[in-house]
């Protein structure tokens, strides 16, 4: 054999040997994989054990009557704990209620620290002798606010002996269901005849569907303008949506998506508000006062005129412990020392912080300054101590994008009433549903909307007076009758603009605004701050990682799947905070699961397309050809029945 051939032979032998080694190695690996898979298969067990184990925040989510009706056991060591709750808005009061009811904490151990001299936060409603009736906003509710109704089933009614707040609310909305008879007007009080339609093009529907299916992560820091174009913005759907929820084009696409998923079961009720339910009175008297009475009866300690400026943390052994609260009582600086056994709950941020009030003859501006103290400064001071405490500047740094203005117009006599009745088709003084939600003036430069809830909106309200709530989304452009931006208008001038849009003859507007109505305007710089584009971590978790005795509450704390600017969100964060920190062994009701319900998804798809089936959409050539074979495939099955029940499948398609 030649040297060359010998070399080739050796090389071949080496290659064959190496190949054999590789094959042997691969075989061993395959054998190991098979054995591992077999071992895993033998170890697998179908079970529900651990299904309701608590997560890293100390809570678990549940649904159904079993958990809803259960009373948790008293948490261990609760009698040795104290709780300090900063603020007395809905979230704070809800946290105190859960501490009393589910945590079974002695009321005297619960301390509510409030900067103002009255409870309620953004849930307000008051008669100011120097101005008149004032409501900065209203609260729209629905049947699947799971945490809210879990709370109010336990809060006694102030008017009906033996009944809860939920009982009286349920009976009221059964006897007097809410719906609108005129959703929008044009041409000075004429029905815009939106007629319950969304008027979305096929492309507009597809844009909404695409947003619906997009991952949260892909929407971080994106605006609604980044995902929609004029196909959506020019639709009646967008008129309904933006005026009902106060979304602007530059707001968060992520929050828009969450809203759509959260309320998918109410798409059909969006055009006429038949999905909504309202309290009998303003939210302060209907919701806040019963809670305050419940807490006072339990011995809870309310400390008004106490402004908390900071919570101090100590980090040790991977834990974040709140060790002190800095506050001011009047002009006196005060400190509250805390142990790890003391619990602290803070409402971070506020949509009504810095409200500037006007009156009949003064606009809500002048020398008034936008307050940056209070809730926002407190959050900033806390956030400086750790990244997990969020980024308040993402929400409160641009008031040109977070403000709008509302006003309470009190109609004093019967001269304006006929123009109201002409639009809403109901008697405003009947004590029953009036407008059934907002009426939007579609052609208003301010994008003015107004509503009249059941009268009287205040328990002591004069029965001859009617309280109207008005708001404008665009506060910096001149009006149609009053050639000034809304933010620069007096109460009288806002009334004039409203009278113009409900059809009052021009020659009567000034006299009626002067003598037949009183208006209190309120400018709110941060009212839609929670809609600003955001990314993960901008809103802190209800219980930030590592915190053992501290939690955030309210609209700027982060909880999965739910939507801000709702009473439900405030109460949900309160329940999670209390259950997590105190170790309450009961499930937090999950956000209603309609987004996972095929029936709701089918139904909402048809409703969004104004009754048209998605199967009627023209698809690209080959895909279109597949529709009939697929329809025949489901014929005679439960799938066909389901599709027919929700008008997706129609006779002419077979």
N, C-alpha and C positions, 0 to 999 in steps of 0.2 A: 504494500500500500504506500502510495506517495505521501510525502509529508503534508502536501496540500489536502489530500483526501483524508489523511489522519486527523488533521485539524478540523475538517468539516465534520468528521465522524464524532470527534470529541465534543464539538460545539453542538451537534445534534443530540448527542447523549445528554449533555448538560441541559439543553432546552427541554428535552423530553422529561428529564428528571425534575427540572424546575416546574414544568407544566403539571407533572404528576403531584408534586408537592402542593402546588396552588389548588389543584382539584381536590386533593385530600383535605387541605385547609378549608376550602369552600364547603366540602361535604360535612366537615366537623361543625362549621358555622351553621349550616342548614340544619344539621342534627340538633345543635343547641337551640336554634330558633323553634324547631318543632317541639322539643322538650319543654322549652319555656312557654310556648303557646299552650301546650297540653297542661302544663302546671297552672298557668293563668286560668285556663278553662275550668280546671278542677277546683280552683280556689274561688271562682265566681259564684255568687249566690244572689238570687233574686230576693230582695228584701226592701222594706221601707224604713228599716232602722237607720237613725241618723238623718232622716228626711227633714226634721225640724230642729236640727242643731243650730245654735246661735252662730251668727257670723262674727267677723272680727270686731264689729261694733257692739256686740252683745245683744243683738236682736235677731228675730227670724220673721219672715212674712207668711201670712196665712190667708185662707178664704173659707167661706162656708159658715153655717150656723154654729157648728160645734165650738169653734174658736170664738166666734162673735159673741156667744152667750156666756162664755166661761168667765169665772171670777178667779183671778190669780191669787196664789197664796201670798201672805205677807213676806216681803223680802227680808232676808236675814240682816239684822243689825240696823234696820231702818230707824228705830227709835233713838239711836245714838247719832244720827246724821242731821245736818242742817242744810237747807237749800236757799241760795240767793239767786233771785230772778231779776235780771236787768230789763226794765221796761214793763209796761202793763197793757200792751196791745193784745190782739187775739192769740198770738202764739204764746206769749208769756202767761196769760191767764189760763190757756189750755194746759200748759206745762204744770201749773199749780194745781189744776183740777185733776190731772193724771197722778200727780204726787199724792193727792188726798185719796182719790178713789181707788187707783190700782196699786200705788206704792204704799198706801195706808200709813203715810207719814203724818205725825201730829201736826195740825195746822199751825201751831205756835212755832214750829221749826222752819216754816216757810216764810221767807222775807222777800217781798216784791218792792224793788227800788225804782221809783218813777220820777223823772225829771219834772213833769208837769204836775198840776194839782188835780188832775182828773184821769181816770183810766180810759183805755179804749184804743189808743194809738190812731191808726188810720181808719178804724171803724168808729166814725164819729156821727154826730147829729145833735145839734144844740140850738137853743134859742138865745141869741145875743141881743139883749135889750137895746144896745146902741146901734146894731146893724139889722137884725132880723133873723130869720131861720137860716141855718147854715148846714149844708151837707156837701162835703168835698167829693164824695163819690157814693156809689151804690154797689151792692154785692149780688151778683147773679149766682144762683146755686142750682144744682141738679141732683137727681136721685142717687147717683153713684159717687157722692163724696163720702167715702166709706169711713174715714177717720172722724170727720165732722159729725156725722150722725151717731157714731159710736160714742162720742163725747156728749152730745146734747140729749141723748136718751136718758142721761143721768142728771141733767140740770133741771131743777123744778121750774115750771112756768111761774111767772109773777102774777098772772091773771087768772089762770084756771087751776083751782085747787085739785091736787091729786094727779095733775098732768105734768109731763115733761115739756121742755122747749120743743123737742122733736114731735111730740104728740100734737101740740097746738099748730106747729108748722105743717104737719101732715094733713090735719083736718082742714086747715085753711086752704091749702092748695088742692085738696080733693073737692071742696065745695065751690071754689072759685079758681078754676084752672087758668093758667096764664097762656095767652097767645095774642099776637098783634093783628090788627085789621088793616094797618097801613104801615109798612116798613120804611118807606122812603117817599119824599115829596120832591117835586120840581116846580118851577114857575110859580113860586109864592103860594105854596100850600096845596097844589094839585097832586093827586096820587101819582107817583112815578110808575105805577103798575109794574113793579118788579115781579108780582104775581107768583111768588114762590119759586122762581127759576134762578139758576146760577149763570146761565148764558156763557158757558165756557166752550171754547172751541176744542176740537179733538187734540190739538197741540197743547192747549192750556191744561187739559185733563192729564195729558201725558207728563207735563212738567210737574204737576202736583203728585202724580203717582211715582215719578222718579225721586222726588224729595222724600216721599213716604218711605221708600225702600233704601234710602241712603244711610250709611253707617254714621253714627254720631261723630266719630273721629274725622270724617271727611267734611264735616260742617263747622269745625272749630274756627272761630273768628270770621266766618263768612256771613254776609248780609243776605236778606231776602232778594235784593237786586241781583245778587250773584247767581241765583238759581231760577228766578222767574224773569220773564220779559213782558211785553205789552199784551201777550196772549192771556195772561192772568190779570195783569194790572188794569186792563180795560174791561174786565168782566164784572157782572153784578156780584159774583162770588167775592171779589176783592172789596167791593163796597160793603157787603155784609160783614166780612171778616175784619177789616181794619177799623170799622166804626164800632163793632161789638167788643173787640178785644183791645183796641187802641194800638195796633201794630202800625209801624211806619216802614217804608221801603228799605230804610237803612238799618232796621233792627235785625236781630239774630235769626238766621235761617234755621239754626238748630232748635231754637225755641218754637219757631213756626212749625217745624216738623213734630216736635213733642206735643204741641197743642193738637195737631191734626190726628196724631195717633191716640192721644188721651181721650178725645171727644169724637172718635170715629162713629160711635153709636148714636150720636146726636146730629149727624149731618142733615138729616131730613128736617130737624127742628130748627135749623139755623135761619132759614128765611123768615119764619114767623114767630120765632122765640118760644114755640110750643114745648121746647125742651127745658125751658127755664122755670125756676120756682123762686119766689120772693118772700121775705118776711113781711109781717103785718105793718110794722113801723120801721123807721130808720134802723140801721144795724146797731147803733149804740144802745137804743132802748130794747131792741128785740134780742140781741145776742150778748152784749157786754154786761149790761146791768144784771141779768139773771146769773151770769157767771160770777160777777163780783159779790152778789148776795150769797151764793153758794159757798164761796171761799170765806167770806166774813163769818158766816154761820159756823164754818169749820175752824175758825180761830186764826186764819192766815193774817200775817202782819203786813199791812200796806204802809210803805214809807214814801209819801209824796214829797215833791220839791227836793228830790235827791237825785242829782245828776252823776252818774258813773262816768269817769273819764278814762279809766284803764283797769285792766286785770293783769296782774303780774304773775309770771310763770317761772318755775324752777325746773330745770331738766336734770334728771338723774336716773341712772340705770335704765336708759331707754324710755323713761316715762316723762310725760309733761304734766306737771302738777300746778294748778292755780293756787298761789300762796297768799295773795292779797288783792283786795279791791280798793282802788282809789276813787273817791267820790267827793262831791261838794254838796253840802246841805246849806242852802242859802249862799252866803259868802264864806262859809267855814269849810276848810279842807278836812277831810276825814278819811281814815283808813280802816279797813276791815281785814283782820288777819284770818287766814284760812288754814285748816289742816286738810290732809288728803281725804278725810272723812266728810268734808263739806263739799256740797255740789254747787256749781255755778252755771247758770244758763243765761246767754246773752243774745238778744235780738240784734244782729249786725246789719247796719244799713236801714234805710227807711224811704218809702216812696213819697211820704208826705212831709219829710223833714224840710224845713226852710219855707213852708207855705207862707205866702204873702197875701194878706187879706185886703180887699177893698170894701167899698160900700156903695150906696146909691149914687153918691156924688164924687167918689174918688176911685181911680184905677188902682189895682194892686201893685203899685210900683213906688214912685216918688223917691223918698230918701231911704226906703227900706232896703236892706242888704240881704242877699241870699245867705242864709245861715250854713256854715260848714261845721258847726259844732255839733254836739249831741251824738246821734247814732254813727254818723260817718267818721267823725274824729275818733270816737271810741274804737271802731273797727280798725282804723288806720294804726292806732297805738298798739292794739293787740297784734295786728298783722306784721308789724315791724319785728316781732319777737320770734317768728317762725314762718317759713314758707307755706306750711300746711294750713295756716290761718287765712289764706286767700289773698286776693288782690283787689281791694276796694276801688282803686283808681280806675279800673276797667269800667266801672259803672257810674262813677260820680264826677268824672272829669270834663264832661261836655254837656252842659245843660241845654244847649241849643238843640240837642238830639234827644233829650229825655224829658222835656217839659210839655205840658199842655195846661189849659186853663178850664176850670169849671165855674159854674155860678148857680146859686139857688135863687130862683125868681118866685116870689110869693104873690100870687094873683089875689087882689084885695076885694074885688067885686065881680059882678056878672058880665061886665062889658067885653072882656076878652074870651069868656067861656065859649061863645058860639063858634069862634074860629078854631078852638081846640077840638070841640065836638065834631066839627065838620071833617076833621082829619082822622081822629081816633074812633069815631062812631060810637062813643060811649059817654055817659054822664060822669064828669070828673068828681062829682060830689056823692057818688053812689056808695062809696066805701069799698067798692070792688075793683077788679083790674081795670085800668084806664087805657094807657097806650100799649101795655103788655110788653114793654121794652122800649128801647130808643127808637125814635123816628129820625132818620137822617135826611138832612136837606141836601140832596144829591148835587145841586148846582151851587152850593154855598162856597164862597172863597175860603171861609174859615173851616170848611167841612163841619158845619154845626150839626149837632145831634141833641135831641131833648127827650125827656121821658117824664111821665107822671105815674108814680106808683100809687097803690091804694091810699086813699085819703081818709083820716089825717095821717100823715107820715110821722107826726109827733102826737103823743098821747094827749097833750094839753092844747093841741092846735085848734084854733077857732074854726068851727065847721063851715063857716062861710068863705074861708080862705083855701086856696089850692097851692101846694108847693110843687114847683116845676124844677127839675134838675137839667141843666144845659151844659154841654162841653164842646170845645172846639179843638180839633187836632192841629190846625195851622194857626198859630197865635201871632205870627209876625208878618201877615199880609193884610192889606186893607179889606174891609168888609164890602158887601154889596150895597147896603144902605148907609151904614156909617163908614165913611172913607178913612178909617183908621185901623191899625192892627188891633186885634182883640186884646192883647196885653196892655195896650195903652187906653183902653176904654173904661169908663165908669160903669157902675151897675146899670144906670139908666140907659146908657148907650148900648150895652149888651142886650138889654130888654128890647130896645128899638130894633136892633138887628134881628132878634128872634121874632118879633111881631111882624116884621117885613116878610120873613120866610114862612110864616103861617097864614099869610094872606090878608092882614089888616090893611085897609085902605091907607095910602101914604099920608093923606091929610089928617088922619086920626092917630098916627103912630106916636108922635111926640107927646100928645096930651095923655094917651093911655099909659105910656111909659112913665110919665111924671106922676099921675094921680091914681092909676088903677093897679100898680105893681110896685114892689120893692125888690131890689136885686142885690145880692152879696156875691161879688166875684172872688175866686181864690186861684192864685197862680201857684202851681206846684212844680218846682224846678226838676225834681227827680221822680216824677210820677211813673215814668216808664223806664227807669234806670235798669230794672232787672231784665229788660229786653235787649240790652246792648250786646253786640257780638262778643262771644267769650270762648275760652278754651278750657281744657281740663285743669282744675286747680284754681281757677279764678274765683269760683265759689267754694268755700271750704266745706268739707264734709260736716254733717250734723255733729258727729263726734270725730274730731280730727285724729289722725293716727297718733297713737301714743298717749292721748289724753285719758286720764283716769277719773277726773272730777270736774270736767268742763265740757260744755256743748254749746253749739250755735243753734239759734231758732229763727224761723221766719223765711221770708222770700229770698234772702241772699245766702242761705245755707243750701247745700246740695243733697238732694235725695233722688234715687233712681226713678225715672219714668214719669214722675208727676210734673205739673205745670204751675209756674208762678202766677201771681196776680189773682189768686183764688183763696177763698177761706180754707179750702181743703189743704192747701200746701202749708199754711201756717200751723194747722192742727196736726198734720202728719209729722212735720219736723218736731213738734212738741212731744208727740207720743214716742217717736224714735229716740229722742234725747233722754226722756225719763226712763223708758224701758231699758235702754242701753246702760246708762250710768247707775241706775238703781238695781238693775238685775231683775226686773219684773218678768216673770216667766209666763208670758202670754204673747201670741203672735200679733204683729202689727198688720192690719188688713192691707193686702196688696192693692196697688192701683188697679182699678177695675179692668179686667182682662179683655175688653172688647177688641183690642187690636189683634188678639190671637183667636178670635171667634170668626170662623169662616162665614157664618150667617151675616154678621155685621159687615164684614168686608165685601161680600157680594151685594148686600143691600146698599151700602154707602157708595159703591161704584156706580150702580144704576142711578141713584139719587143725584150724584155729582154730575152725571151726564143728562140730567133733566128727564129721566125715564128711559133713556136709550140704553140698550144692552151693550156691554163690551163686545159681544159676539157680532154686533152690527158694524163695528169699526172695520174699515178697509185696511188690511194689512198688506205688506209687500207680497208680490205674486205668489211664490211657493208657499208661504205661510197661510195666505188666504185660502189656498186650495185644501189645506189640512182641516179647515173648520168643520166641514160637513162630515168627513170620516170620523172625526173626534166626537161630534154630536151623536152620530149613530152608534158609536162605541158605548156611550153611557145610557143609551135608550133602554128603558125597562129596569134601570137600577135606582138605588136610593139617590145617586148623584143627580139623575134626571129630575127626580122629585124635588131635591134641594134647589136646583137651578130654576125650576119652574116657580117654586114658592117665592123666589126673590126676583122674578121677572128677568132673569138672565137668559133663560130659554123660552122661546115663544113658538106658537104653533107654526108660523110661517117659516121657521128655520129648519123644520124637519123635512 
